[in-house]
Amino acid sequence: MRTARRDLAELADEFVIGLCDPEEQREVEERLMKEPELAVLVELARQRFAALDAATPRVAVPDSLWHRVERRLDAVEESLVAPRATDSRAAAPVDLKSERDKRSRPLLWTAAASLAASLILAIALVWNVMTGVEPQVIAVLVNDAGQPVAMIEGADNNATQVTLLGETEVPAGTILQLWTKPDPDGPPVSIGIFDEPKQTVLQAAGLPVPKPDQLYEITFEQPGGSPTGLPTGPILGKGLAKEPR
C-alpha cells in the first residue's frame, strides 16, 4: 500500500517538473478533478520545488560544457551519416556539414533536457528523503468551506508531519496547534505547536500508533499553546485519517 502511494507521489513530482509527455499530462489533469489524494500530492510537489527553486542559487553552465557536448554529438553524427558502400559501386557523397546542421540542434537540446531532468529528479529524491516521514495514516484537513488547508502524516514512532497547503495567514499574537483524538470518545490531545506556516514535523511522546478514522485538527491559539490543554481558538481545518493506499 505504501509503495502504491509512493508511485502516486512520483507521478505528481514528474507532472510538476514537466517530465510527463503530452498524453500523460492530459491524463493527470483529468485525474486531478477526480482524485483528491493526487491533487494534494501535486500541490505538495509544487510547494517543494518552489522552495528548492527559491533556495538554490542560479549557476551558469560553462561554455566549455556545451562545446564538449557539440564535439561529442558531431562525432556521433558523422558515424551515422558517413557514406557506406552497399555494392561494388561507390556511394554518393554526403554533405556532412549539411547533415550536422539538420541534426545537431535537436540532439543538443535533447541531451540538455535529459541532463536537466536527471538533476531535478536527483534533487527531488534527496529532498523527499530528508523531509519525509513514513506515514501510518494520512489526513487532509479542510476548512469550513471544504477547501484543503493541511495534510497530516502520522508515523508509528509518534512523529507527525504537518504540511500546510496554499497560503495560510497566522494572525499576529497567535500560533498554530495540532490536536488529535486517539480515543474517539475521549478529549482532544495536543501533538504540538508551531508558528510558521510551512512543513513541520512534531514529536509527541506517549501517543498510541495512529489509526484510520482518527480525528486531526489545527487551531489558532495564544503563544505557548492553549492554556486549558484543550482547543480554545478558531479552527483552521480538521479531518479524519485514512490508511495510505
Order of alpha helices (4+ residues) and beta strands (2+ residues): alpha-alpha-alpha-alpha-alpha-beta-beta-beta-beta-beta-beta-beta-beta
